[in-house]
Amino acid sequence: MKDYIERSGYDASLIGDDGNRFLIGNGYAGIRGTMEEDRKDRMVGITLAGIYDQVGKGWREPVNAPNFFYTCLYHQGKKLVVDEKTESHSQKLNYRYGIRERRTSWKLSEGIVTLTSRRIAHMVEPNLFMMEYELEADGEMTLNLSAGIDGDVWDIHGPHYAQIMFSREDGIINANAYIQNSNDKVCVTRSNHIRQKTKAGYEFMTVIESSHKEEQVSAQCFECHLSPGSPIVLRSYAAVFSSKDSNTPAKSCYGAITDLGWKDYDRLLKSHMEKWDDIWDRSEVVIDGDSEAQEAVNYSLYHLNIIAPRHKQGLSIAARGLSAQTYKGAVFWDTEMFIEDYFLFSQPEVARSFVKYRVDGLKGALKKARSYGFEGAFYAWESQEEGEDACSDYNVIDVFTERPVRTYFRDKQMHISSAVVWGMKNYMEHTGDTSLLLEGGARMVIECARFYRSLLIKRYGHQQYEIHDVIGPDEYHERVNNNAYTNKMAAFTVDYALEVVQMVRDLGPDAYDELKSQVKDLENFVSEISDLAPRILQKEPNAAGVIEQHDGYFKLEDTTPAKVKKRLKHPKEYWGGGHGVATDTQVIKQADVIAMLSLFHDSYTKDILERNFDYYEPRTEHGSSLSACMYAMVACKIGKPDLAYPFFMKSGTADIRGGGKQWAGLVYIGGTHPASAGGAWKNLIQGFAGLSIVSGQIQLDPCLPEHFKAIEFPLVLSGKLHRIKVTHDSTSVQLVKRLSKEYV
Ligand code: IFM
């Protein structure tokens, strides 16, 4: 597989995009693709998973660790940075092995010095990060190299550290960073080993007293006499622990570093690469006939793997992964509806962590439902730890008045609880793992069903239950009645709750008694919902075969995104909400009815799928990166893979291409797009290859774009790794190996 991306030259406007594009990570932390000498003005970020802080009225967001890769060169007292005048500069990401490399040459009075650095976030040791930093010169010159920790971190709603205390012990630099509004702290250590090639072989260099002190930086300084053929190589190890993962984080950091020693670099690099080999054995796709698509999907899978929580069960994936503090580091429906499938079919233990995260979040969901006067579990729209909702009441700033606009995402995106249930069902069906049922999983599903029951209303004289005042996936139309997607998912949740109760019964009387002790009034509740799902109103296709998105949608002005865009008085105006340009029109932000049809395509004829695709696509702005893959899925189900292809590519190239919206006013909203990445995988495997699992058996119903000759991909099912090949007129499934027990 092509396994790298590269960019040459310097362009200040690409700092944000490249930070995402060249991101490395290991589920514990994500490290933006910035230069070692950069400081926070260039958006250096090491975003940590699952540790948050809130300052004043700012949004609660994940914290960034002090920058442990901070390393810079001084020539005659002047710091060398990359800018338009730099002799040459390139950045490369080897996404097969998660190695980010940069190569920069500066022309100095004595000749050209070239710096090559390579860094990794270790895939087996989640708290460990390593870097190699190599200098070569074509003339005699003396440079000072400063290698340490930069405590002045980039934040969106910070600063999150009340204080950072630096210390040194046995040549190791330590930073203890105390978080502003909690008792948590983040500890970082870094050790440096620097050698120079001499005639006699490599010789270690000594630390000199730093003559280049920078504020909030603790560093070691080395005087480097460079001459041609005598390169200098610095190897650094850094460790990070927070009080969330160790009772004594400073000690754990120090221990992690002292246990290593420079001789371990090659061994650690090897184990890191072996882990990636294992991941690619379970993931790599081959598309014969389209190398661009193949690269896009594998690069997308790289991005999913660097944010997958492997170090701890019960963490999930945030909407922008670990690429920044954007979207508050919160978990949305993106995980269950777009991302989970890839992990189910490659690393089911990661998918289990997503489900566990929701089970642990039940407390927050019960509390949220109560606060709105509902019963059961109303999951957070933007979920942080323990299911707390980070979504603010005001998510948008009006560009004209500069006042916050009341949005209703938190209050009304009620489909989120059904996404949680969808994720649980998918996991259970795929793995057969019932262990989460009595650990709160069954209760979670039942409480979600209770939530939907408490939303149901019946109009006088009407037979069916309705759900009013919601926001469906299309966020431009707030507070609508009977959103087709939401009503369908509510009925699904109620049905699945009954199935779950039956599953627990099948586990035996002890299990059922246990469930009764966990769930209030279980038996009455079950009898009340036993025939409820069919009585929830479902939107049926009209005479033209089109399903109305919500009550009154067809009466809205029928126009197109292009026309609506022309009405904007300011390029950053919000399209939805109370007074947006799309609000009174049929223009929608993202797949909504199409999202519903992509999930329940089996319940509709091809003709209905096609009529809805044809109706909604020209009315969809695709203003969310979650939209295109839903359209691609439905296009495949209609049997039109060439229609699906551009939507699939849009999803697959969201991060490799970059260029998406980076700023909303002064707030950075850029980052990677994990849901889009997961959506691209779904399009390829479940759409083009037509994969489904029926009674535990792999089924394939290929529908390849004309120019594809074949797709090959691995698949984990029931503890076995398979390799699948699909062409226009054949399919084959080959058993590669049985997996060890750790995989479900
Ligand atoms: O979950 C999505 C939502 O559907 C559209 N806005 C962005 C969210 C996070 O990706």
Residues whose N, C-alpha, C, O or C-beta is under 5 A from the ligand:
A	BS01	IFM	A319 F332 W333 D334 P473 S624
